[in-house]
Amino acid sequence: MFEVEYPQIDPSIKPEHRFMSAYEQKIEVPDKNFRFLLIAGEPYVTIAFKIPALELDMSEDKFVESWDA
């Protein structure tokens, strides 16, 4: 579980997220065992979390996202 706070974000903006393959990034040597979760919301820089590249259960009762403006 990740909880990110953006206290200075405009209330009309909802942060976005996406999963990125290790092969898309250019910071470190790609490792097929990992992927990245990116979270972006202006005026903040995009942040990334390195997570295992396991199959994700995106079903409604397993994958939950929430934004409290």
Biopython code that builds the backbone (N, CA, C, O; Angstrom):
import numpy as np
from Bio.PDB.StructureBuilder import StructureBuilder

atoms = [
    (1, "MET", "N", (0.844, -1.174, 0.000)),
    (1, "MET", "CA", (0.000, 0.000, 0.000)),
    (1, "MET", "C", (0.893, 1.242, 0.000)),
    (1, "MET", "O", (1.906, 1.296, 0.698)),
    (2, "PHE", "N", (0.500, 2.228, -0.790)),
    (2, "PHE", "CA", (1.218, 3.493, -0.858)),
    (2, "PHE", "C", (0.246, 4.604, -0.501)),
    (2, "PHE", "O", (-0.893, 4.625, -0.966)),
    (3, "GLU", "N", (0.706, 5.519, 0.322)),
    (3, "GLU", "CA", (-0.084, 6.703, 0.644)),
    (3, "GLU", "C", (0.792, 7.911, 0.371)),
    (3, "GLU", "O", (1.850, 8.069, 0.980)),
    (4, "VAL", "N", (0.350, 8.764, -0.545)),
    (4, "VAL", "CA", (1.125, 9.933, -0.945)),
    (4, "VAL", "C", (0.286, 11.166, -0.649)),
    (4, "VAL", "O", (-0.900, 11.210, -0.973)),
    (5, "GLU", "N", (0.895, 12.153, -0.039)),
    (5, "GLU", "CA", (0.192, 13.402, 0.264)),
    (5, "GLU", "C", (0.731, 14.519, -0.615)),
    (5, "GLU", "O", (1.941, 14.696, -0.757)),
    (6, "TYR", "N", (-0.190, 15.265, -1.198)),
    (6, "TYR", "CA", (0.145, 16.416, -2.027)),
    (6, "TYR", "C", (-0.596, 17.626, -1.467)),
    (6, "TYR", "O", (-1.626, 18.016, -2.017)),
    (7, "PRO", "N", (-0.097, 18.232, -0.385)),
    (7, "PRO", "CA", (-0.832, 19.313, 0.268)),
    (7, "PRO", "C", (-0.984, 20.585, -0.564)),
    (7, "PRO", "O", (-1.887, 21.378, -0.300)),
    (8, "GLN", "N", (-0.127, 20.800, -1.559)),
    (8, "GLN", "CA", (-0.190, 22.039, -2.334)),
    (8, "GLN", "C", (-0.816, 21.855, -3.717)),
    (8, "GLN", "O", (-0.759, 22.764, -4.545)),
    (9, "ILE", "N", (-1.403, 20.706, -3.970)),
    (9, "ILE", "CA", (-1.993, 20.454, -5.284)),
    (9, "ILE", "C", (-3.329, 21.184, -5.395)),
    (9, "ILE", "O", (-4.054, 21.322, -4.410)),
    (10, "ASP", "N", (-3.641, 21.641, -6.584)),
    (10, "ASP", "CA", (-4.928, 22.294, -6.848)),
    (10, "ASP", "C", (-6.042, 21.258, -6.643)),
    (10, "ASP", "O", (-5.949, 20.158, -7.187)),
    (11, "PRO", "N", (-7.084, 21.575, -5.880)),
    (11, "PRO", "CA", (-8.148, 20.602, -5.616)),
    (11, "PRO", "C", (-8.853, 20.075, -6.863)),
    (11, "PRO", "O", (-9.491, 19.024, -6.811)),
    (12, "SER", "N", (-8.746, 20.784, -7.974)),
    (12, "SER", "CA", (-9.396, 20.322, -9.205)),
    (12, "SER", "C", (-8.541, 19.293, -9.961)),
    (12, "SER", "O", (-8.991, 18.719, -10.952)),
    (13, "ILE", "N", (-7.326, 19.068, -9.497)),
    (13, "ILE", "CA", (-6.419, 18.126, -10.164)),
    (13, "ILE", "C", (-6.374, 16.825, -9.387)),
    (13, "ILE", "O", (-6.183, 16.821, -8.171)),
    (14, "LYS", "N", (-6.551, 15.724, -10.094)),
    (14, "LYS", "CA", (-6.426, 14.398, -9.487)),
    (14, "LYS", "C", (-5.100, 13.797, -9.943)),
    (14, "LYS", "O", (-4.858, 13.689, -11.145)),
    (15, "PRO", "N", (-4.237, 13.405, -9.008)),
    (15, "PRO", "CA", (-2.973, 12.778, -9.404)),
    (15, "PRO", "C", (-3.231, 11.532, -10.258)),
    (15, "PRO", "O", (-4.260, 10.871, -10.120)),
    (16, "GLU", "N", (-2.290, 11.233, -11.126)),
    (16, "GLU", "CA", (-2.402, 10.066, -11.989)),
    (16, "GLU", "C", (-1.299, 9.078, -11.661)),
    (16, "GLU", "O", (-0.255, 9.448, -11.123)),
    (17, "HIS", "N", (-1.539, 7.825, -11.989)),
    (17, "HIS", "CA", (-0.529, 6.797, -11.770)),
    (17, "HIS", "C", (-0.445, 5.904, -13.008)),
    (17, "HIS", "O", (-1.365, 5.839, -13.823)),
    (18, "ARG", "N", (0.687, 5.224, -13.116)),
    (18, "ARG", "CA", (0.841, 4.211, -14.156)),
    (18, "ARG", "C", (1.967, 3.271, -13.753)),
    (18, "ARG", "O", (2.836, 3.624, -12.956)),
    (19, "PHE", "N", (1.938, 2.085, -14.309)),
    (19, "PHE", "CA", (2.991, 1.114, -14.083)),
    (19, "PHE", "C", (3.937, 1.165, -15.278)),
    (19, "PHE", "O", (3.503, 1.230, -16.428)),
    (20, "MET", "N", (5.238, 1.136, -14.988)),
    (20, "MET", "CA", (6.249, 1.260, -16.026)),
    (20, "MET", "C", (7.202, 0.073, -15.954)),
    (20, "MET", "O", (7.641, -0.320, -14.873)),
    (21, "SER", "N", (7.509, -0.480, -17.089)),
    (21, "SER", "CA", (8.475, -1.570, -17.182)),
    (21, "SER", "C", (9.862, -1.073, -16.784)),
    (21, "SER", "O", (10.182, 0.101, -16.971)),
    (22, "ALA", "N", (10.666, -1.948, -16.246)),
    (22, "ALA", "CA", (12.048, -1.598, -15.902)),
    (22, "ALA", "C", (12.838, -1.209, -17.147)),
    (22, "ALA", "O", (13.847, -0.511, -17.051)),
    (23, "TYR", "N", (12.382, -1.659, -18.316)),
    (23, "TYR", "CA", (13.087, -1.370, -19.561)),
    (23, "TYR", "C", (12.774, 0.023, -20.100)),
    (23, "TYR", "O", (13.469, 0.501, -20.997)),
    (24, "GLU", "N", (11.757, 0.677, -19.580)),
    (24, "GLU", "CA", (11.414, 2.039, -20.004)),
    (24, "GLU", "C", (12.262, 3.098, -19.314)),
    (24, "GLU", "O", (12.444, 4.190, -19.851)),
    (25, "GLN", "N", (12.776, 2.792, -18.142)),
    (25, "GLN", "CA", (13.536, 3.785, -17.386)),
    (25, "GLN", "C", (14.988, 3.777, -17.809)),
    (25, "GLN", "O", (15.483, 2.785, -18.345)),
    (26, "LYS", "N", (15.676, 4.897, -17.565)),
    (26, "LYS", "CA", (17.071, 5.052, -17.992)),
    (26, "LYS", "C", (18.009, 5.362, -16.821)),
    (26, "LYS", "O", (19.129, 5.827, -17.033)),
    (27, "ILE", "N", (17.559, 5.107, -15.593)),
    (27, "ILE", "CA", (18.354, 5.451, -14.406)),
    (27, "ILE", "C", (19.278, 4.302, -13.992)),
    (27, "ILE", "O", (20.425, 4.531, -13.608)),
    (28, "GLU", "N", (18.778, 3.072, -14.070)),
    (28, "GLU", "CA", (19.576, 1.928, -13.654)),
    (28, "GLU", "C", (19.464, 0.817, -14.691)),
    (28, "GLU", "O", (18.618, 0.872, -15.584)),
    (29, "VAL", "N", (20.312, -0.178, -14.568)),
    (29, "VAL", "CA", (20.284, -1.313, -15.489)),
    (29, "VAL", "C", (18.937, -2.019, -15.343)),
    (29, "VAL", "O", (18.538, -2.357, -14.229)),
    (30, "PRO", "N", (18.229, -2.246, -16.458)),
    (30, "PRO", "CA", (16.918, -2.896, -16.377)),
    (30, "PRO", "C", (17.005, -4.291, -15.748)),
    (30, "PRO", "O", (17.927, -5.059, -16.022)),
    (31, "ASP", "N", (16.038, -4.586, -14.916)),
    (31, "ASP", "CA", (15.938, -5.893, -14.270)),
    (31, "ASP", "C", (14.521, -6.391, -14.485)),
    (31, "ASP", "O", (13.572, -5.773, -14.002)),
    (32, "LYS", "N", (14.360, -7.490, -15.196)),
    (32, "LYS", "CA", (13.033, -8.008, -15.528)),
    (32, "LYS", "C", (12.217, -8.403, -14.305)),
    (32, "LYS", "O", (11.016, -8.647, -14.421)),
    (33, "ASN", "N", (12.840, -8.471, -13.149)),
    (33, "ASN", "CA", (12.148, -8.859, -11.923)),
    (33, "ASN", "C", (11.418, -7.696, -11.247)),
    (33, "ASN", "O", (10.725, -7.885, -10.248)),
    (34, "PHE", "N", (11.580, -6.499, -11.797)),
    (34, "PHE", "CA", (10.963, -5.322, -11.187)),
    (34, "PHE", "C", (10.236, -4.474, -12.216)),
    (34, "PHE", "O", (10.502, -4.561, -13.415)),
    (35, "ARG", "N", (9.319, -3.657, -11.732)),
    (35, "ARG", "CA", (8.649, -2.620, -12.515)),
    (35, "ARG", "C", (8.530, -1.417, -11.593)),
    (35, "ARG", "O", (8.929, -1.479, -10.430)),
    (36, "PHE", "N", (7.988, -0.334, -12.104)),
    (36, "PHE", "CA", (7.872, 0.885, -11.316)),
    (36, "PHE", "C", (6.438, 1.379, -11.311)),
    (36, "PHE", "O", (5.739, 1.312, -12.322)),
    (37, "LEU", "N", (6.014, 1.870, -10.169)),
    (37, "LEU", "CA", (4.731, 2.556, -10.045)),
    (37, "LEU", "C", (5.058, 4.039, -10.014)),
    (37, "LEU", "O", (5.758, 4.505, -9.115)),
    (38, "LEU", "N", (4.548, 4.792, -11.002)),
    (38, "LEU", "CA", (4.775, 6.229, -11.067)),
    (38, "LEU", "C", (3.510, 6.964, -10.655)),
    (38, "LEU", "O", (2.403, 6.586, -11.039)),
    (39, "ILE", "N", (3.687, 8.022, -9.866)),
    (39, "ILE", "CA", (2.575, 8.853, -9.427)),
    (39, "ILE", "C", (2.942, 10.298, -9.733)),
    (39, "ILE", "O", (4.016, 10.771, -9.361)),
    (40, "ALA", "N", (2.026, 11.000, -10.422)),
    (40, "ALA", "CA", (2.294, 12.373, -10.847)),
    (40, "ALA", "C", (1.121, 13.271, -10.510)),
    (40, "ALA", "O", (-0.037, 12.877, -10.646)),
    (41, "GLY", "N", (1.424, 14.464, -10.074)),
    (41, "GLY", "CA", (0.414, 15.480, -9.788)),
    (41, "GLY", "C", (1.071, 16.843, -9.729)),
    (41, "GLY", "O", (1.902, 17.093, -8.856)),
    (42, "GLU", "N", (0.712, 17.728, -10.646)),
    (42, "GLU", "CA", (1.274, 19.083, -10.667)),
    (42, "GLU", "C", (0.886, 19.816, -9.393)),
    (42, "GLU", "O", (-0.264, 19.697, -8.970)),
    (43, "PRO", "N", (1.759, 20.549, -8.773)),
    (43, "PRO", "CA", (3.061, 21.060, -9.179)),
    (43, "PRO", "C", (4.222, 20.174, -8.733)),
    (43, "PRO", "O", (5.370, 20.620, -8.760)),
    (44, "TYR", "N", (3.963, 18.956, -8.331)),
    (44, "TYR", "CA", (5.006, 18.081, -7.798)),
    (44, "TYR", "C", (5.705, 17.310, -8.911)),
    (44, "TYR", "O", (5.138, 17.086, -9.980)),
    (45, "VAL", "N", (6.943, 16.911, -8.644)),
    (45, "VAL", "CA", (7.662, 16.061, -9.582)),
    (45, "VAL", "C", (7.073, 14.658, -9.503)),
    (45, "VAL", "O", (6.515, 14.271, -8.476)),
    (46, "THR", "N", (7.194, 13.913, -10.565)),
    (46, "THR", "CA", (6.712, 12.536, -10.593)),
    (46, "THR", "C", (7.584, 11.692, -9.674)),
    (46, "THR", "O", (8.809, 11.806, -9.682)),
    (47, "ILE", "N", (6.935, 10.846, -8.883)),
    (47, "ILE", "CA", (7.672, 9.943, -7.999)),
    (47, "ILE", "C", (7.475, 8.513, -8.488)),
    (47, "ILE", "O", (6.478, 8.201, -9.138)),
    (48, "ALA", "N", (8.435, 7.648, -8.169)),
    (48, "ALA", "CA", (8.365, 6.259, -8.610)),
    (48, "ALA", "C", (8.718, 5.336, -7.455)),
    (48, "ALA", "O", (9.582, 5.636, -6.631)),
    (49, "PHE", "N", (8.029, 4.213, -7.420)),
    (49, "PHE", "CA", (8.302, 3.161, -6.449)),
    (49, "PHE", "C", (8.694, 1.915, -7.226)),
    (49, "PHE", "O", (7.992, 1.516, -8.155)),
    (50, "LYS", "N", (9.793, 1.306, -6.859)),
    (50, "LYS", "CA", (10.246, 0.078, -7.508)),
    (50, "LYS", "C", (9.542, -1.087, -6.814)),
    (50, "LYS", "O", (9.649, -1.258, -5.600)),
    (51, "ILE", "N", (8.826, -1.881, -7.600)),
    (51, "ILE", "CA", (8.050, -2.983, -7.042)),
    (51, "ILE", "C", (8.341, -4.267, -7.812)),
    (51, "ILE", "O", (8.780, -4.208, -8.961)),
    (52, "PRO", "N", (8.104, -5.426, -7.198)),
    (52, "PRO", "CA", (8.319, -6.687, -7.914)),
    (52, "PRO", "C", (7.421, -6.776, -9.151)),
    (52, "PRO", "O", (6.288, -6.296, -9.143)),
    (53, "ALA", "N", (7.934, -7.387, -10.196)),
    (53, "ALA", "CA", (7.191, -7.525, -11.454)),
    (53, "ALA", "C", (6.316, -8.778, -11.426)),
    (53, "ALA", "O", (6.419, -9.650, -12.289)),
    (54, "LEU", "N", (5.469, -8.843, -10.430)),
    (54, "LEU", "CA", (4.530, -9.949, -10.316)),
    (54, "LEU", "C", (3.222, -9.561, -10.989)),
    (54, "LEU", "O", (2.952, -8.378, -11.198)),
    (55, "GLU", "N", (2.418, -10.552, -11.327)),
    (55, "GLU", "CA", (1.115, -10.252, -11.918)),
    (55, "GLU", "C", (0.261, -9.535, -10.884)),
    (55, "GLU", "O", (0.188, -9.959, -9.731)),
    (56, "LEU", "N", (-0.382, -8.452, -11.293)),
    (56, "LEU", "CA", (-1.206, -7.667, -10.391)),
    (56, "LEU", "C", (-2.668, -8.063, -10.534)),
    (56, "LEU", "O", (-3.171, -8.245, -11.643)),
    (57, "ASP", "N", (-3.333, -8.191, -9.410)),
    (57, "ASP", "CA", (-4.771, -8.466, -9.418)),
    (57, "ASP", "C", (-5.474, -7.120, -9.443)),
    (57, "ASP", "O", (-5.577, -6.449, -8.416)),
    (58, "MET", "N", (-5.956, -6.724, -10.614)),
    (58, "MET", "CA", (-6.579, -5.416, -10.785)),
    (58, "MET", "C", (-8.098, -5.474, -10.611)),
    (58, "MET", "O", (-8.805, -4.551, -11.015)),
    (59, "SER", "N", (-8.597, -6.548, -10.015)),
    (59, "SER", "CA", (-10.041, -6.649, -9.813)),
    (59, "SER", "C", (-10.501, -5.575, -8.829)),
    (59, "SER", "O", (-9.719, -5.074, -8.021)),
    (60, "GLU", "N", (-11.767, -5.240, -8.916)),
    (60, "GLU", "CA", (-12.320, -4.115, -8.162)),
    (60, "GLU", "C", (-12.130, -4.248, -6.652)),
    (60, "GLU", "O", (-11.929, -3.245, -5.967)),
    (61, "ASP", "N", (-12.189, -5.456, -6.131)),
    (61, "ASP", "CA", (-12.047, -5.629, -4.681)),
    (61, "ASP", "C", (-10.590, -5.740, -4.232)),
    (61, "ASP", "O", (-10.323, -5.756, -3.030)),
    (62, "LYS", "N", (-9.656, -5.814, -5.154)),
    (62, "LYS", "CA", (-8.235, -5.935, -4.809)),
    (62, "LYS", "C", (-7.431, -4.668, -5.083)),
    (62, "LYS", "O", (-6.559, -4.303, -4.295)),
    (63, "PHE", "N", (-7.720, -3.998, -6.195)),
    (63, "PHE", "CA", (-6.961, -2.802, -6.572)),
    (63, "PHE", "C", (-7.829, -1.570, -6.251)),
    (63, "PHE", "O", (-8.865, -1.342, -6.876)),
    (64, "VAL", "N", (-7.383, -0.797, -5.274)),
    (64, "VAL", "CA", (-8.165, 0.353, -4.812)),
    (64, "VAL", "C", (-7.316, 1.603, -4.933)),
    (64, "VAL", "O", (-6.158, 1.624, -4.517)),
    (65, "GLU", "N", (-7.897, 2.634, -5.500)),
    (65, "GLU", "CA", (-7.240, 3.936, -5.506)),
    (65, "GLU", "C", (-8.253, 4.960, -4.992)),
    (65, "GLU", "O", (-9.454, 4.861, -5.242)),
    (66, "SER", "N", (-7.739, 5.923, -4.282)),
    (66, "SER", "CA", (-8.617, 6.922, -3.680)),
    (66, "SER", "C", (-7.902, 8.261, -3.682)),
    (66, "SER", "O", (-6.692, 8.335, -3.467)),
    (67, "TRP", "N", (-8.668, 9.320, -3.928)),
    (67, "TRP", "CA", (-8.107, 10.673, -3.883)),
    (67, "TRP", "C", (-9.007, 11.523, -3.031)),
    (67, "TRP", "O", (-10.181, 11.710, -3.349)),
    (68, "ASP", "N", (-8.461, 12.044, -1.941)),
    (68, "ASP", "CA", (-9.203, 12.920, -1.033)),
    (68, "ASP", "C", (-8.741, 14.344, -1.293)),
    (68, "ASP", "O", (-7.735, 14.794, -0.745)),
    (69, "ALA", "N", (-9.489, 15.048, -2.138)),
    (69, "ALA", "CA", (-9.096, 16.412, -2.490)),
    (69, "ALA", "C", (-9.150, 17.336, -1.289)),
    (69, "ALA", "O", (-8.849, 18.524, -1.409)),
]
sb = StructureBuilder()
sb.init_structure("model")
sb.init_model(0)
sb.init_chain("A")
sb.init_seg("    ")
for serial, (resi, resn, name, xyz) in enumerate(atoms, 1):
    if name == "N":
        sb.init_residue(resn, " ", resi, " ")
    sb.init_atom(name, np.array(xyz, "f"), 0.0, 1.0, " ", f" {name:<3s}", serial, name[0])
structure = sb.get_structure()
